[in-house]
Each structure stands twice: as C-alpha cells, then as structure tokens.
Amino acid sequence: MSPVIFEISGFEVRWYSCLILLAVFVVYSLTLRESQKFGMSKNYIFNLLFWGLIFGIIGARLYYVIFNWSMFSDDWLEIFKVWNGGLAIHGGLIAGLITIIIYTKKYNVRTMRVLDFIVVPLLLGQAIGRWGNFFNQEAHGAATTLATLQSLHIPDFIIEGMTIDGVVYTPTFLYESIVCAIAFFVLAIVRRGKYTKVGMMTACYLIIYGTLRFFIEMSRTDALMLGGFKVAQIVSVVMFLIGLGMIMFFTRMGKFEDLYNEKSNINEVRF
C-alpha cells in the first residue's frame, strides 16, 4: 500500500493530502449551500471557513505534536511535515471552534447558528478524511486475524492495506468513516424537522462523535496518552456531556421557540 499517488521531479502527491483537500471542499460546499438558504453572505462563510481551516490544521498538528513530543524532539523540522500524517481531529475541533467564536463575535453573528451549518457537513468531511489514514496505514486498531476481517465482509483491498509487516490490524478508520457518513445523512434529514432548535445539530454532533470516538479509541494502538489515560477518550466524554447538557436545555424550551428552520431567526451579517 503506497501513500503516494504519483511523483513528478521528486515532488510527491499523496493520498492523505488529496483526501484532506477533498474533505475541505465538501465541507465548504455543503456549509455554503445550507447557510445561503438563510441569506448568509458567501464571502462571510468563505472567510470564516478559511481561517477556521488554517487554525484548525495548526491546532490539529500542535495537539498531535504535544502528546507525541518524543517523536519530534530530535528533529523539529518533522513538525512541519503534515503530509506524512499526524493531525489530531480533537485539536482541530478545539482550534477551529475558538476561531469561529472569535470570528462570529467580531461580526456580531450568532455562533451557534454558524456551528449548526458546519457540523453536519463536517461529519461527511471526517468520513472522507479518514481514508487518508488508510493510505498512510495509521489510525488502525489492535491486531486481529484475517479470518475475523473476512467474516465481517471487509473488502480485500482494505485487509491488504491493514496488513502491516505481516500483522493484520483492525480497520478502525473504516468503522469511524462509515458511522460519520451515516450520521451525516441522518442529521441532514433531522435538521429539516419542523421543531428542530438552533443548536440541536451541534449538540447531536457532540454526542454522536463523542460516543463514536470513545469506543473507537478502545481499540486504537496509536492513541495519544496523558498519564495512563487516552486523551481522545477524555475529550470525547467532555463532548458527550456538553452535547447532553444542550439537549436537556432544549427540552425546557417552548415548542416554537428558537427554531432552526425559521428563516428570520438569523443575524444580519454586516461584512
């Protein structure tokens, strides 16, 4: 399994980079499409996601480097070689969220409204991006057997890609990709609901991805650690609790209060 698609004069075009770019394009396109239904400015969404992406990538890399410092302490230049993999989604989510909060506050736009537009396509973007991990042969689970994967009807090319140095590993990247894709389609339908509240999509994202990642992390062999605990599981629990708290808050609101699909329930963007 080669992580390189092709090479020109020593310049490598890698699956990881191309799939991340595809994921970014999908998230941007779908976010723009949804936000424009509510009259939001194309330029505003583009600039918001541009800065969110830049700082999200920086945050994802710093998060990974901090919890894997032994890998970079002898050669700091390795920190900048993101095309080799090593982007932690939780670090990207935290940095991206901070950027979005700052940017929406700057233009007096309701943060939760914007987050609702982003998180649904973000699930599809994560589903796509996980295949970059496949080509880099990373983000896999514990060692397993060929018979086990065949019994699950895992395609042969995935089994071959998950066979590293003669050892067959659990394709946790695949499980996460599938669940994220399913969650995207489910939430895309749910957000059209008549009584869906502003913030409901964000709450569902936190609960779904928090739960998914917590259990996926149980099998991961390359998990980032803090003491004797897996960092991703700690963050996932926090995500779940925040999402659950939001859902509980929404249940106390009036049936027709703060509806997501109310076209007039949105700030005017002065941009």
VENZI-V531369 format. One record per backbone hydrogen bond with DSSP energy under -1.0 kcal/mol. NH is the residue of the N-H (numbers start at 1). CO is the residue of the C=O. E is the energy in kcal/mol with one decimal. If there is no record, write none. Layout:
BEGIN
nh=NH co=CO e=E
nh=NH co=CO e=E
END
This chain:
BEGIN
nh=5 co=13 e=-3.3
nh=6 co=13 e=-1.1
nh=8 co=11 e=-2.6
nh=11 co=8 e=-2.3
nh=13 co=6 e=-2.8
nh=15 co=3 e=-2.3
nh=18 co=14 e=-2.1
nh=19 co=15 e=-2.7
nh=20 co=16 e=-2.0
nh=21 co=17 e=-2.3
nh=22 co=18 e=-2.2
nh=23 co=19 e=-2.4
nh=24 co=20 e=-2.3
nh=25 co=21 e=-2.3
nh=26 co=22 e=-2.4
nh=27 co=23 e=-2.5
nh=28 co=24 e=-2.6
nh=29 co=25 e=-2.7
nh=30 co=26 e=-2.4
nh=31 co=27 e=-2.3
nh=32 co=28 e=-2.7
nh=33 co=29 e=-2.2
nh=34 co=30 e=-2.1
nh=35 co=31 e=-2.7
nh=36 co=32 e=-2.1
nh=38 co=35 e=-1.2
nh=39 co=36 e=-1.3
nh=40 co=35 e=-1.9
nh=45 co=41 e=-2.1
nh=46 co=42 e=-2.6
nh=47 co=43 e=-2.5
nh=48 co=44 e=-2.5
nh=49 co=45 e=-2.7
nh=50 co=46 e=-2.4
nh=51 co=47 e=-2.2
nh=52 co=48 e=-2.2
nh=53 co=49 e=-2.5
nh=54 co=50 e=-2.3
nh=55 co=51 e=-2.4
nh=56 co=52 e=-1.6
nh=57 co=53 e=-2.8
nh=58 co=54 e=-2.0
nh=59 co=55 e=-2.6
nh=60 co=56 e=-2.6
nh=61 co=57 e=-2.3
nh=62 co=58 e=-2.8
nh=63 co=59 e=-2.4
nh=64 co=60 e=-1.6
nh=65 co=61 e=-2.9
nh=66 co=62 e=-2.9
nh=67 co=63 e=-1.6
nh=71 co=68 e=-2.1
nh=72 co=69 e=-1.5
nh=73 co=69 e=-1.9
nh=78 co=75 e=-1.6
nh=79 co=76 e=-1.6
nh=80 co=77 e=-1.3
nh=81 co=78 e=-1.1
nh=82 co=80 e=-1.7
nh=84 co=81 e=-1.5
nh=85 co=82 e=-2.0
nh=88 co=60 e=-1.9
nh=92 co=88 e=-1.8
nh=93 co=89 e=-2.5
nh=94 co=90 e=-2.3
nh=95 co=91 e=-2.3
nh=96 co=92 e=-2.7
nh=97 co=93 e=-2.4
nh=98 co=94 e=-2.2
nh=99 co=95 e=-2.2
nh=100 co=96 e=-2.5
nh=101 co=97 e=-2.6
nh=102 co=98 e=-2.3
nh=103 co=99 e=-2.6
nh=104 co=100 e=-2.8
nh=105 co=101 e=-2.2
nh=106 co=102 e=-1.9
nh=107 co=103 e=-1.3
nh=108 co=105 e=-1.0
nh=109 co=104 e=-3.3
nh=114 co=110 e=-1.5
nh=115 co=111 e=-2.6
nh=116 co=112 e=-2.0
nh=117 co=113 e=-1.3
nh=118 co=114 e=-1.6
nh=119 co=115 e=-2.8
nh=122 co=118 e=-1.9
nh=123 co=119 e=-1.3
nh=125 co=121 e=-2.3
nh=126 co=122 e=-2.5
nh=127 co=123 e=-1.9
nh=128 co=124 e=-1.9
nh=129 co=125 e=-2.8
nh=130 co=126 e=-1.9
nh=131 co=128 e=-1.6
nh=132 co=129 e=-1.8
nh=134 co=130 e=-1.1
nh=135 co=131 e=-1.7
nh=136 co=132 e=-1.4
nh=137 co=134 e=-1.2
nh=138 co=133 e=-2.6
nh=141 co=170 e=-3.7
nh=144 co=168 e=-3.4
nh=149 co=145 e=-1.7
nh=150 co=146 e=-2.3
nh=151 co=147 e=-2.0
nh=153 co=150 e=-1.5
nh=154 co=149 e=-2.1
nh=159 co=155 e=-1.9
nh=160 co=156 e=-2.8
nh=161 co=157 e=-1.8
nh=162 co=158 e=-1.9
nh=163 co=160 e=-1.1
nh=164 co=167 e=-2.7
nh=167 co=164 e=-1.9
nh=169 co=162 e=-2.4
nh=170 co=142 e=-2.4
nh=172 co=170 e=-2.1
nh=174 co=171 e=-1.0
nh=175 co=171 e=-1.4
nh=176 co=172 e=-2.5
nh=177 co=173 e=-2.3
nh=178 co=174 e=-2.6
nh=179 co=175 e=-2.3
nh=180 co=176 e=-2.4
nh=181 co=177 e=-2.1
nh=182 co=178 e=-2.4
nh=183 co=179 e=-2.7
nh=184 co=180 e=-2.0
nh=185 co=181 e=-1.8
nh=186 co=182 e=-2.3
nh=187 co=183 e=-2.7
nh=188 co=184 e=-2.1
nh=189 co=185 e=-1.1
nh=190 co=186 e=-2.5
nh=191 co=187 e=-2.6
nh=192 co=189 e=-1.4
nh=193 co=190 e=-2.2
nh=198 co=258 e=-2.3
nh=200 co=197 e=-1.8
nh=203 co=199 e=-2.4
nh=204 co=200 e=-2.6
nh=205 co=201 e=-2.3
nh=206 co=202 e=-2.3
nh=207 co=203 e=-2.2
nh=208 co=204 e=-3.1
nh=209 co=205 e=-2.8
nh=210 co=206 e=-1.6
nh=211 co=207 e=-2.2
nh=212 co=208 e=-2.6
nh=213 co=209 e=-2.8
nh=214 co=210 e=-1.7
nh=215 co=211 e=-1.8
nh=216 co=212 e=-2.5
nh=217 co=213 e=-2.3
nh=219 co=216 e=-1.5
nh=221 co=140 e=-1.4
nh=226 co=229 e=-2.9
nh=229 co=226 e=-1.7
nh=231 co=224 e=-2.4
nh=234 co=230 e=-1.7
nh=235 co=231 e=-2.5
nh=236 co=232 e=-2.2
nh=237 co=233 e=-2.1
nh=238 co=234 e=-1.8
nh=239 co=235 e=-2.6
nh=240 co=236 e=-2.6
nh=241 co=237 e=-2.5
nh=242 co=238 e=-2.4
nh=243 co=239 e=-2.6
nh=244 co=240 e=-2.8
nh=245 co=241 e=-2.4
nh=246 co=242 e=-2.1
nh=247 co=243 e=-2.2
nh=248 co=244 e=-2.4
nh=249 co=245 e=-1.9
nh=250 co=246 e=-2.3
nh=251 co=247 e=-1.8
nh=252 co=249 e=-1.2
nh=253 co=250 e=-1.6
nh=257 co=254 e=-1.5
nh=260 co=196 e=-3.3
nh=265 co=262 e=-1.9
nh=266 co=264 e=-1.8
nh=271 co=269 e=-1.1
END
